[in-house]
Each structure stands twice: as C-alpha cells, then as structure tokens.
C-alpha cells in the first residue's frame, strides 16, 4: 500500500500542514459477508511547520518543516455496507523512527529524541472501497500522546491519509460449498467442478468456486 498524508500537529502555534508519504504492507481476513479484519505495517510521515530561532547554533528566526517518521501498526475492523464500500475503525500504535528539520531545501538530522516521545497511539477512522484486487481508502487519525515532552499543552499528531493498495490473489485449492435439502456425501475435484457421489446417491449439489 502507498499513499499521501496531509500532516499537522494540533496545538502547534502557527503550524501549517505538510504533505508526507506512507508505504507498507497489509493483510486481512474476511470474517463474514459484512466484516473483515485488517492489519498493516506502515512507514509513515507526520509533522508540521513551526517557527524557531536557530538550527545548530545558526540564527534563522524563520519557519521550518518538522518532519517526523513513524513505524505504524494499525489494526482495523472493516464493515462492508454495499459491495466493496466499507467503513473502518481500529487502533494504531506507532514508534518514532526519525525526526528531521527541513529549512529552504537544507535537511538537518536531529538525532536526539529526548525532547520527544518515541511512541504514539491513535484510533484511525476511515472509509474505503475495494475494486477487485485494488483498494482505496481515506482515513483520519489523531494521536493521543504528546509529541513534545514537558509541553504545557498537548501537541498531537493529526493525519488525513489517502491510500491505494493491491491485494494479492489467493492461490491454492478451490473453496467448496455444499447446498442441499438433506445429507450430501460428495467429493469435488478442485478446478473441474465435478461432484462425485459416495455411497450411491447424490442428494445435493456441490459447488466448486
């Protein structure tokens, strides 16, 4: 899955949104007709623009971009409304991988994370649509952990995410479903749609899909 994040930080004074990227892998399990569970591993960008006095001793008194990158692990429940249309909600722990300042094209690595919390937690909410093996979703999430340690007011990550994904087709044997008014004792040859009675009578229909 790949996508774009419109990132900001709630309570950051004068902060403007940044466009960051995300990418990773996901897997899911369909529980029934209307419900699926999905887990993801995402390398995701957050951040904001902020006013600072200096960088590494250099006076700037200007606005810089604070880019923070997290390893996020969202687990969501997807409720299907009609066909591929779904809404989803879940939980997402995140772990800070890197923070960097970007000022007029120059990038400054900030290795010291002591002034920032190295984890975050949020409840993602979204809506999506599945087109066969392709997926698209829009998701909003706001962190619950203060990004800046020792801040008087909480500074929280906020993201509006637009994601595209590809679901790998399942391989292997056929899925066999039986439909009958009574007992069915039949085997099916995968991929050929052939039902073979056991015991002499076939009292139903075996469907190979």
VOGU-3710 file (C-alpha; in Angstrom, 3 decimals, decimal comma):
1> xxxxxxxxxx> 0,000/0,000/0,000  1,167/3,548/-0,758  -0,358/6,915/-0,037  -0,191/10,564/0,900  -0,590/12,122/4,344  -1,793/15,652/4,988  0,040/16,084/8,296  -0,140/18,663/11,057  0,134/18,909/14,814  -2,803/20,037/16,918
11> xxxxxxxxxx> -1,958/22,925/19,278  1,256/23,802/17,369  1,075/27,580/17,130  1,062/28,849/13,545  1,666/25,375/12,186  0,752/24,701/8,572  0,008/21,272/7,152  2,675/19,291/5,298  2,218/16,666/2,599  4,094/13,496/3,548
21> xxxxxxxxxx> 4,046/9,950/2,195  3,408/6,499/3,594  4,007/2,973/2,387  3,940/-0,579/3,644  2,185/-3,923/3,576  -1,175/-5,170/4,799  -3,103/-8,377/5,209  -6,696/-9,142/6,040  -9,186/-11,848/6,880  -12,841/-11,807/5,846
31> xxxxxxxxxx> -14,885/-12,879/8,865  -18,230/-12,858/7,073  -20,166/-11,102/4,387  -20,090/-7,739/6,141  -16,946/-7,821/8,289  -13,193/-8,112/7,780  -10,152/-7,572/9,989  -7,041/-5,934/8,543  -3,529/-5,446/9,951  -0,887/-3,171/8,410
41> xxxxxxxxxx> 2,767/-2,253/8,805  3,347/1,300/7,558  6,356/3,598/7,272  4,526/6,904/7,635  5,417/10,592/7,664  3,999/13,145/10,108  4,991/16,690/11,022  4,167/20,372/10,813  5,702/23,740/10,053  6,927/25,730/13,049
51> xxxxxxxxxx> 8,791/28,912/13,917  12,214/28,503/15,527  15,074/30,826/16,435  18,080/28,778/15,362  19,269/25,451/13,958  22,523/24,005/15,292  23,596/27,452/16,522  22,714/29,190/13,257  20,276/32,071/13,739  17,333/31,873/11,352
61> xxxxxxxxxx> 14,213/33,237/13,117  12,024/31,659/10,483  9,534/28,883/9,775  10,920/25,374/9,232  9,352/22,000/8,476  9,490/19,455/11,263  9,372/16,031/9,579  8,749/13,049/11,842  8,655/9,482/10,560  6,880/6,660/12,389
71> xxxxxxxxxx> 6,546/2,916/12,039  2,785/2,470/12,487  0,909/-0,783/13,088  -2,815/-0,184/12,520  -5,314/-2,977/13,148  -8,797/-2,154/11,870  -12,240/-3,697/11,613  -13,794/-3,085/8,167  -17,596/-3,078/7,955  -18,879/-3,555/4,409
81> xxxxxxxxxx> -22,017/-1,592/3,562  -22,585/-2,454/-0,105  -20,255/-4,498/-2,308  -16,751/-3,002/-1,855  -17,800/0,099/0,107  -16,671/-0,077/3,720  -16,106/1,980/6,834  -13,361/1,080/9,257  -12,195/1,815/12,762  -9,317/0,440/14,778
91> xxxxxxxxxx> -6,282/1,058/16,919  -2,781/2,099/15,881  0,401/2,109/17,936  3,281/3,995/16,339  7,011/4,223/17,023  9,181/7,205/16,142  11,941/6,257/13,707  13,379/9,656/12,762  12,864/13,385/13,139  14,370/15,955/10,833
101> xxxxxxxxxx> 14,189/19,697/10,213  13,871/20,952/6,652  14,727/24,609/6,015  14,837/26,042/2,487  15,941/22,752/0,998  18,578/22,022/3,654  17,892/18,994/5,835  19,093/18,745/9,413  19,057/15,374/11,101  18,003/15,613/14,724
111> xxxxxxxxxx> 19,393/12,558/16,416  18,483/13,452/19,987  14,948/12,253/20,727  14,999/13,085/24,425  12,673/16,059/23,916  10,106/13,931/22,020  8,041/10,904/22,936  9,185/7,964/20,854  5,748/6,376/20,553  2,207/7,413/19,661
121> xxxxxxxxxx> -1,238/5,856/19,775  -4,366/6,736/17,842  -7,783/5,462/16,758  -7,981/5,643/12,934  -11,395/6,239/11,338  -11,995/5,933/7,625  -13,982/4,941/4,589  -12,783/2,818/1,693  -13,692/0,912/-1,444  -12,374/-2,348/-2,853
131> xxxxxxxxxx> -12,117/-2,662/-6,664  -11,381/-6,361/-7,068  -7,708/-6,650/-6,080  -7,308/-2,862/-5,677  -8,240/-0,859/-2,588  -8,618/2,838/-1,855  -9,328/4,485/1,474  -9,415/7,855/3,168  -8,550/7,832/6,851  -8,376/10,405/9,640
141> xxxxxxxxxx> -6,306/9,867/12,736  -5,218/11,972/15,687  -2,612/10,888/18,173  -3,264/10,741/21,896  0,343/11,066/23,114  2,034/14,459/23,493  4,707/14,717/20,793  6,821/17,210/22,777  7,844/16,180/26,272  7,283/18,694/29,044
151> xxxxxxxxxx> 4,935/20,852/26,955  2,278/22,781/28,885  -0,322/21,933/26,236  -0,505/18,677/24,341  0,929/18,755/20,821  -0,738/15,893/18,952  -0,098/14,377/15,548  -3,027/14,712/13,124  -3,170/12,998/9,733  -5,573/12,820/6,826
161> xxxxxxxxxx> -4,416/9,831/4,772  -5,190/8,815/1,179  -4,071/5,249/0,483  -4,008/2,902/-2,514  -3,373/-0,798/-2,091  -3,141/-4,067/-4,006  -4,481/-7,338/-2,621  -2,599/-10,365/-3,867  -4,992/-13,002/-5,257  -5,356/-16,081/-3,103
171> xxxxxxxxxx> -3,856/-19,253/-4,552  -4,298/-22,903/-3,761  -7,224/-25,322/-3,805  -10,801/-24,464/-4,589  -13,269/-23,390/-1,981  -16,007/-25,987/-1,754  -19,513/-25,104/-0,595  -22,397/-27,575/-0,326  -26,056/-26,762/-0,845  -28,618/-29,432/-0,040
181> xxxxxxxxxx> -32,005/-30,178/1,423  -30,593/-33,224/3,152  -27,313/-35,058/3,647  -24,636/-34,600/0,974  -21,852/-37,135/0,710  -19,863/-35,947/-2,259  -16,321/-35,002/-3,091  -15,237/-32,346/-5,568  -12,279/-32,221/-7,879  -10,764/-28,727/-7,480
191> xxxxxxxxxx> -10,879/-26,582/-10,557  -13,058/-29,013/-12,573  -16,435/-28,530/-10,898  -17,020/-32,299/-10,742  -19,101/-33,832/-7,959  -18,557/-37,494/-7,149  -21,206/-39,294/-5,041  -20,190/-41,522/-2,159  -22,475/-44,401/-1,229  -24,555/-44,384/-4,393
201> xxxxxxxxx> -26,780/-41,325/-4,031  -26,075/-37,652/-4,576  -28,724/-35,734/-2,694  -27,468/-32,247/-3,173  -25,241/-30,011/-5,225  -21,557/-29,438/-4,565  -20,412/-26,097/-5,952  -16,734/-25,509/-6,640  -15,730/-21,827/-6,806
//
